[in-house]
Structures are given as C-alpha cells and as structure tokens.
Amino acid sequence: MKKSLLLILLLMGSLSLFAQIPEGWDPFSVDTLDVPPGYIVDNEYKIALAHYINKDTSATGERNLNRIYRLQRYKDEANPGIYVLDYGMNIDFPLYIIAEKGTGRIPMIVPEYTSTGGVLAYHFKLIGDNQTHVFKNIFFQRVNLDRAFNSDWLKGLSFDGNNTRVEIEGCVFNAFTGGSIEFIGNDNSIFLRDNVWRNGEWPSHPWIGNQGSFGNANHIDTLVFTNNTYFNNNSYMLLHEGHVADFVVIEHNTFMTSTIDAMHLRYLVNANIRSNLFYGYAAYGDTELARKSGSWFEADGDSLAHISLDALGRIASMWGKSESERVINVTNNAWYTPQALKDYYTAHANYISPKDGSVDPVTAPLWMNQRTKNMFDDGSGWPCLNESDNIGGVDPLFADTDVDSWVVGAVAQWCTEMRATSTAQGWGTASGHRNYEQYLGDDMCTGIQWPLPEGNIEITNAALLTAGHDGLPVGNLNWDPALRAQYVEPDVIDCTTTGVSYNITPEFKLYPNPAEDVLHISFDKEIQMIEVYNIVGKKITAQMNTNVRTTEINISSFPDGVYLVKIYSQGGSGTKLFIKQ
C-alpha cells in the first residue's frame, strides 16, 4: 500500500499511546469505543478504524450491536484526527460513528490505495436490512493521501439494505466526484441534517459530481433534508427517479452553485420544500436541443427548473397513491442568479450546438417549468399542491464576499470552458478542478481550514432575513447558532386547502441529542408512558402515567450507547433514537 510519509509522521507523536484490540476481548464491556487514528505493530504502520471495526467481536464472533465508535478530533499537528481506510468495508450490522466532544476539526476519514494499488469504490457499504446507522460530526474525504482526485462514480457511504434508518448529521463530504452517499434498497428512512457537501466536481462532465443518489426504482419512506449546505458541486444532491418518495421535508438549505439541478425529485407524494436558498443553481443552463433530444434534465422535453414535478402515472397504483392525495408545499424559497452567470448566459445567446451546428441558445433554469406549473394550477386534479411566497431575483448578499466572488467566477469559467469544448454527447473539458483548497493554496487533505473557509454562508439581505416560512432567514441557519436553535422541524405536512395533515415522524421531540445527563421530551398530547430500550431491545427504564406534555429522563447512569425512546399517549405511540454520550 502506498503511504503518506507526512501523515505517518504527524501521527507518530501519539502512536505509542495506542494498542490494538486484544484477541478474545469482551466487546460488551463498554458500549462506546474510542478509536485511535493508527498504531504500530512490529514496526509496521496499521490503520486503526477498519481494524477496530472488523476485530470488535467476542472470541465466538458476537458483536455489540449497541456499539458506538468515537473518533478523535484535530488537536494539533501531532494529533490531527485523521483516519485512513485502505479498503472499503462491507458491514452487515448497525454502524454508529461519532466524533468526540470538542471544538477542533471533526475527525477526517481519508481513503488510501488498496494493497494492489487500486482506488476505493466506497468508504462503507452497509448491506443489512432493518438496521439503523448513525454518523455524526465526521469529515468524509474523497481526495487520497497523495492529494489525487478519484474519478467518476466512486461513493462514500452506500446503503444497500431495505427498511433501514440512516441519520447523518453535522458531517462534511469533500471532493466526491461521483457521489458521496447512495441508497440502493427500498423503504428507507433518511435524515440528513446540518451537513456540508463541497467541491464535488469534475473537469470533463457536468453530471459527474452528483452527491446523493436514492435509487432509480426504489421507494423512499421518509427523507428529511434540513439545514444543509451544498457548495460548489456539479450535479444532483437529491436524485430520485422512478418511484415515489412518501414523506419529504426539504427546509432551510443553501444550494450555493451547482452546474446541474441539485434536486431531481419528480414523484413526491407528501412534501415540504420551504425556506431554501438557491444561488447560482443549475448554472450550466438549458438549451432547446437538449430538451428535444432528451437528457437527465427533463426526459419529456420540458425546461430545466429549480422545481420540477411529474404525475405519478403507472407507479401510482403500485404504491396505493393517487394524484388528488398528494400534498406538496413549495413556499418561502428564494433563488438568485449572480451577475457572472447572467453574463455567461448572455455570451451564449447564439451558442452553436455541437449536435447539429444550429443556433441553440443557453438559458438560465426556470423557477418552475410548465409541466409543474400546470399541476399546481390544476386544483381539481391536485387540490393540495401549494406554491406561494417564493422570492426570485433578490441577492442574498453573502457576508463572505471573497467566497462568493470566487465560487461564482469559478463556476462561470467552468461552464464557459465546457460549452467551448462540448461534444455532441454534451460534455467537454474544463482547464482543471475548481477545488476551493487549491484556490486558497491549502493542502487539500491535512490542511483544510476549520471552521471551513466558506463558513456557513451567512446572508445579510434584510428582505431575506425574515422571509422563511417560520419568520427565520432563508437558507441554512447554522451561521447563527441562535437562529438554528429556533428552527423546528415539522412532524406533519399540512394541506392548506383541505386542512388534512400527514404525519412524517412521531409527533414528539427529544433534545439534546446526543445527550449526557438529562434527556428532555416534549409532545403535543398528554404523555401516558415512556419506555427506554437499548439498541438490542432490552428495556432500560420506564415512566408511567406522567400526564404531562413535557418531561425529562435522567440518563446520567446509562452507559454510553444508542437507545430507543418509546412514548405512549391516547393518540398512539412513536419511537425515536438518541445517543448517550
């Protein structure tokens, strides 16, 4: 295996503190395992993360399904909190990976070449059905230790199981050219909160650089995508086509530059798309010939748009859905095309198509294409589709003007170069990667600044600071922790026309999560009983007949681990997961 001498030297300062898992050890002695970045055995550098996960069994091969793997943050140059994977891991058990407490850069997982010199196809492949996987505050890096970009459709996290629950919160996905996460199975519940996807681009194809794929023929039970930042990527963040997504919440996200549409969600059933900020969205633009010839934009030839839906058609009966029952609220979003991209569209008003040599003007994406508008305007066929209070053409005035200027200029240049070299197949060649660390002159792996140099995309335009559906600013709220604390993720999706509500998740809240001493619980009905189970189903505690709407549980004596809280009321019951840390 190729090794990074720099990284090994950085790690050597604390390697003597680490020891490998002893043979036949008891994995049930503790529920949280602190994993060192690496260690030395017989003068050979070992990679700890994969080793610890693989060897973390009893002498008879049993696993602690309540196990949390806790990784080190950056502390100093001798303790950089970098974890190296030299092979992609196939995992058929619940996986929980979190960062230790602290303020340093979150732990970074970096791929390295395999023993045969190959490139990893993924970091983790989760293959089991009916499992829960949690990743909190982890930096997933796609650039290798030698700083080489990995080409095409290589993944970070691949979820292959059916009926899985996945929570990814506070994570960073950097420089994934072919997709950072993918879901292959059916009936999954996916929660993506407070994450950053950045620098997912490729210099020879506008579509390479998608970040989230949810399968072309897979049913999604729940998709929650809130307070995320999508920064300087090529294409799809949320790509799902072919089957329905039942309950979807996409709120308070900032999509700051993409070359292709980042939301490719045609068959939503119940959804809130609210208070998002789209800036320099689908910058590569649209052409008439691309629409006529069919593409990943719009297969039926409609225009490229920020918001694009379609009738369920043949898949409606498959999942027991009907058009009249669909509830979709598209409200309080803002979108803006910066001047450098406007200039790009103007300069390509007489663009010559490489397909047939005809004039084929490049145009900016619409807010909503005609097919989608027709659905929202048809109150008899779709009585619960609501599009209102969306704001176009208002500059958010990002506080970090240097980041704004760089990313917009870089994307405009990239699009210009691609159009100038485009082939009949629709892709060309840009001059190189537009990675932000390269621009700053920082090391793309060990030298990434923390907090991230693009920050959390603070906006300053007064008109947008209260434009959200909840009176909060549009876009990701993490640039102001006080604002982020005010955001309440919805438990239901309401039809404003009929007053019908559809439950998304159990209607109670747990906080904080992870929790250390006290877990707070709130519910909109009187609580009759609360039960807490560990992840393998053993009941830990119960509180009977509290008859209140807010309460708390002292968890200070609980071992660190993953737990389920089940709450009962006259209105039914629900279950949620929390981490004791």
Disulfide bonds with the S-S distance in Angstrom:
Cys384-Cys495 1.99
